[in-house]
Amino acid sequence: MEYRYLGRSGLKVSVLTMGTMTFGGSEKIGNTGLVDAARQVDMCLEAGINLYDTANVYNAGVSEEMLGAVLAENGRRQNALVATKVRFKMGNGPNEIGLSRHHIMEQAEASLRRLKTDVIDLYQVHEWDGMTPIEETMTALDDLVRQGKVRYVGCSNYSGWHIAKALMAAGERGGTRFISQQIHYSLHSRDAEYELIPIGQDQGLGVLIWSPLAGGLLSGKYRRGGDPDSGRHVGGFREPPVYDWNRLYDIIDTIVSIAEARKVSGAQVALSWLLGRPGVTSAIIGGRNERQFSDNIAAADFKLSADDRAQLDAVSQPPLLYPYWHQSFTAQDRLSGVDLDLIAPYAKDFKRG
């Protein structure tokens, strides 16, 4: 297993992270019971995966409870880093939602109880809250770190300007900064390359990827002209939204072609592409059963060839948005390495260095 530093820190995490949204879930996303959850955690620990991601909102706290129960047994916790999240509605009261100091502090304590632990290794704000002053949110997170209840903090589903605002608020007070961002990014959805990947590289944020297979769409089982009998999208799951099915199937066709030639699964191809992208730290994997978990874990050891990667880059490349297309025309003499990761593939006549 390969380990990478999580952002601008000394903490190393595995390139694959175990996701636990299915723990105690529903048939729509996958319903994993306690026995299967323990087996899946053991599979990941045996493979060297050291980061385990959950959220207070996953199945109304059941995911945290199950992960806590599993890690509390057989010394598993000492080999695991636990990441959880706060932001979404956890009750009927007016203050049981958002990123106010009240909600953050209350939910941190609740998560610690459910997880059966004294400290949360990575506490992530799950979504932007535009109604709470960012200074209030960042100060509350800093207090949790100073109290020893949280080791690191991160964000999820923020835009580039949201992250910049949060980092500024923390910096002005000498407080704890985000060490990571958890985002959606895949061959199907490369929107993160415009702002989120660059700010992560520039500001030293690790990048954790949720739904790296686009809810199973990139696994190879969804094909043009026919869908599988089971899966998240069959059950009505809406993330990520698909705006151009023909483009998606072109990407899937390329994935399947490479997978067949290399004698691996489509999931391994899609995951390997992602783990080789600039700025990416770890991809969060899940599975409805042990077979899916085992296949996803194998992606850590599979490497795409340069030709494989070029094919996938070409078929999935999104349009270059403003101001980036303008920079590609007029700013080539003053672009940094972070700029070039985005712009260079579009500027065919441009030579690095």
Secondary structure, 3 states (H helix, E strand, C coil): CCEEECCCCCCEEECEEEECCCECCCCCCCCECHHHHHHHHHHHHHHCCCEEECCCCHHHHHHHHHHHHHHCCCCHHHHCEEEEEECCCCCCCCCCCCCCHHHHHHHHHHHHHHHCCCCEEEEEECCCCCCCCHHHHHHHHHHHHHCCCEEEEEEECCCHHHHHHHHHHHHHCCCCCEEEEEEECCCCCCHHHCCHHHHHHHHCCEEEEECCCCCCHHHCCCECCECCCCCCCCCCCCCCCCCCHHHHHHHHHHHHHHHHHHCCCHHHHHHHHHHCCCCCCEEEECCCCHHHHHHHHHHHHCCCCHHHHHHHHHHHCCCCCCCHHHHHHHCHHHCCHHHHHHHCCCCCCCCCC
